[in-house]
Amino acid sequence: MTFSIVARSADGESWGVAVASKFLAVGAVVPAAVAQVGAIATQADANVAYKGIALAHLDEGATAPVALQRLLEEDEGREERQVGIVDVDGSAASHTGQACIDWAGGVIGEGYAIQGNCLAGPEVVEAMEQAWHASAADAPLADRLLLALAAGDAAGGDKRGRQSAALLVVSEGAGYGGGDDIAADLRVDDHPAPIDELARLLELNDLYLTASTEEDQVPVTPELEAELEAFARAAGHPGFLAWVGTENYEMRVAPDLAWIDRRVLAIVRDETR
């Protein structure tokens, strides 16, 4: 009883899933993705084993349609399942079993699979597809997925109501400190407005867990360094980098303080007013 979008970014560098449901902690059940492999959403009477099995098939070179066919062939409960898959090349596949609760169905296109069950109607999936196409192709995948999810919710979403939502995006080396591929792994497990809360968390994820771009990096001159150090000491820290670590801004300030992200600099100057 869920609606989701599984997609690959237009540049072929990111894969992800956005999902919402009147179901506790939908992010713990539905989405899975591996960078340079693909992504999957398993829902309705979700078979969570689909996630590992499908990604293994994709990793071995199967396309999304082939991976889906293999899943269904091996599952006697396939008529109660709903699943969407996108592979490394952006090929997509979606399945809605005949026993899924109405309204249930899905659509696929280049780089995306959208599906839902127990929905207000087909307009939910249609709105999600329209939002996906209306969003800028070069926008971050997380933003595009969230826009599509919000459009489905606005069109009626899960006809039972709202409870949880989740967003998972992977891209090679995009994780914290470049140590893994998790660009975003956000879950709202129980909330009256889960998609709005997911949007708030995505903004925080961008600030705290996403590396600063060169365009946002302000060179730290001796004068600016003196300003930053004075700010940190006034706040009770031995130095500015200590403040950075305390506030978790290390993804947006150079380890040697050669540059500082514009957003962090704005935060510093706002706090000194």
Buried (B, 14 or more C-beta within 10 A) or exposed (E): BBBBBBBBBBEEBBBBBBBBBBBEBBBEBBBBBBBBBBBBBBBBBBBEEBBEBBBBBBBEEBBBBBBBBBBBEEBEEBBBBBBBBBBBEBBBBBBBBEBBBEBBBBBBEEBBBBBBBBBBBBBBBBBBBBBBEEBEEEEBBBBBBBBBBBBBBBBBBBBBEBBBBBBBBBBEEBBBEEEBBBBBBBBBBEBEEBBBBBBEBBEEBBBBBBBBEEEBBBEBEEEBBEBBBEBBBEBEBEEBBBBBEEBEBBBBBBEEBEBBBBBBBEBBEEEEE
